[in-house]
Amino acid sequence: MLPDHFVPDDVPYDIVLGIDPGTVVLGWGAVLAVPRAPRLLACGVLTAPARASVPARLASLARQLEDLLDAVRPGIVAVETAFAAINVKSALRIGEARGVVLAAAGRRALAVDEIAPAAAKRAVLGNGRASKEQVAALVPQLLGLAPGLAVPLDATDALALALAHLRRREAPGGSTLARSARVSSNGGPAPRSTPA
């Protein structure tokens, strides 16, 4: 896990934390909102024991996520929305993991942008039906990472959510969090402003 105070107090850019929810593996990716050139801050996965009970897995992920939020200190969390899946059990598990994420963000009064998986892929790759492997191939390039750098698939999905949030925010009519109807805020402090 990242050390406390991983992010300096004087970081000049907004930090967007993308989260790809799961109850065994939860992908995350923190992006610095550098204008026209977003940069990776950190990314990875949180894991829970696959053989543990669902409540035990959720509790483990909640503790890890709380530590991650303390270390990264994002201004906004971009999380995958619930979606209709062929496998109802998988959809329910994703919903449980989303609940952990939304509760952790809510406790910190963080704004949350809920983005459908296809919308994130469309915003970042131009193709809402792109595979995980296609996302994994392009996202590191968009963040200026060295070719061949190994990034877990769940983390690249989370980074795609963060990038999709930034692209939506930069779109006409969505340049500020206050004007974006897709972003919900629960009255907490405003995210760091991005220098022009």
Buried (B, 14 or more C-beta within 10 A) or exposed (E): EBEEEBBEEEEEBBBBBBBBBBBBBBBBBBBBBBEEEBEBBBBBBBBBEEEBEEEEBBBBBBBBBBBBBBBBBBBBBBBBBBEEEEEEEEEBBBBBBBBBBBEBBEEBEBBBBBBBBBBBBBBBBEEEEBEBEBBBBBBBEBBEBEEEEEBBBBBBBBBBBBBBBBBBBBEEEBEEBEEBEEBEBEEBEEBBEBEE
